[in-house]
Amino acid sequence: MNLEKMMDLPGALAAFTYTDKGELQSHVLREGTELTPQVLDLLAHSCVANLAIAAMEARGWEALTGQSGFQPLKGFSVVGLEWSVIVDGNCGVVVKNRDADYEASFKAVQSA
């Protein structure tokens, strides 16, 4: 799914891709949103950092408990007060909470 198609998701405010270092590669913004390319760049860096922390926690949990299945981590969501971000791989979508379809959003970023 391309970024333009991701903007058809319920509540989509922005869709973006980023490098493994968190640098914004491409993006699409909904007209009228208060999100900016600068905000998406910061969000992309935050996504890389959060994924690294989650991977560390999953690795530690598996080592500590002997349970498996927490790795590999590819995607996650962060739910905010008004909007949330759903990411998988190096692709993300920002959705307005009141209109979001989280299942559809996860499927979209997984297939991007």
C-alpha positions in Angstrom: 0.0 0.0 0.0 1.4 3.4 -0.9 1.2 6.5 1.3 -1.6 8.1 -0.7 -3.7 4.9 -0.2 -2.9 5.0 3.6 -4.5 8.4 3.7 -7.8 6.7 2.9 -7.7 5.0 6.3 -10.3 6.2 8.8 -8.9 9.1 10.7 -5.6 9.3 8.8 -3.8 12.6 9.4 -0.4 11.6 7.9 1.5 8.7 6.4 5.3 8.5 6.3 8.3 6.3 5.8 11.7 6.7 7.4 15.2 5.2 7.4 16.6 2.8 10.0 18.2 5.9 11.6 14.9 7.7 11.9 15.3 10.1 9.1 12.1 11.0 7.3 12.1 9.7 3.8 8.6 10.5 2.4 5.3 11.7 3.8 1.8 12.8 3.0 -0.1 15.2 5.2 -3.9 15.7 5.4 -4.7 19.2 4.4 -5.5 21.3 7.5 -3.7 19.1 10.0 -1.4 20.7 12.5 1.2 18.0 11.8 4.2 19.2 9.9 7.2 17.5 8.2 9.3 18.6 11.2 6.9 16.9 13.6 7.0 13.7 11.4 10.8 13.8 11.4 10.8 13.9 15.2 8.1 11.2 15.3 10.2 9.0 12.9 13.2 9.3 15.3 11.0 8.5 18.2 9.7 5.4 16.4 13.3 4.1 15.9 14.1 4.8 19.6 10.9 3.2 20.9 11.4 0.1 18.7 15.0 -0.3 20.0 13.8 0.0 23.6 11.0 -2.5 23.0 13.4 -4.9 21.4 15.7 -4.7 24.4 12.8 -5.3 26.8 11.6 -8.3 24.7 15.1 -9.8 24.7 15.4 -9.3 28.5 12.0 -10.7 29.2 12.8 -13.8 27.1 16.2 -14.3 28.9 14.8 -13.7 32.3 11.6 -15.8 32.1 12.7 -18.4 29.5 9.5 -17.6 27.6 9.8 -17.0 23.9 7.8 -15.4 21.1 8.3 -11.8 22.0 10.8 -11.3 19.2 11.3 -10.2 16.5 9.5 -6.9 17.0 8.5 -5.1 13.9 5.7 -2.8 14.7 3.9 -1.0 17.6 1.4 1.7 18.3 1.5 4.7 20.6 -1.9 6.0 21.7 -2.0 9.7 22.5 -4.8 11.9 23.8 -6.0 13.1 20.4 -4.0 11.0 17.9 -2.0 7.9 17.7 0.8 6.5 15.5 0.9 3.0 14.2 4.2 1.8 12.7 5.6 -1.4 11.2 9.0 -1.7 9.6 9.9 1.7 8.4 6.4 2.9 7.6 3.8 4.7 9.8 0.4 6.3 9.9 -0.9 9.0 12.3 -4.6 8.6 13.0 -7.2 10.7 14.9 -8.3 8.5 17.8 -12.0 9.2 17.5 -12.1 8.1 13.9 -9.3 5.4 13.8 -9.6 1.8 12.7 -6.6 0.4 14.4 -6.9 -3.1 12.8 -7.0 -1.6 9.3 -4.1 0.7 10.1 -1.9 -2.1 11.3 -2.8 -4.1 8.2 -2.0 -1.1 6.0 1.5 -0.5 7.5 2.3 -4.2 7.5 1.7 -4.4 3.8 3.4 -1.1 2.9 
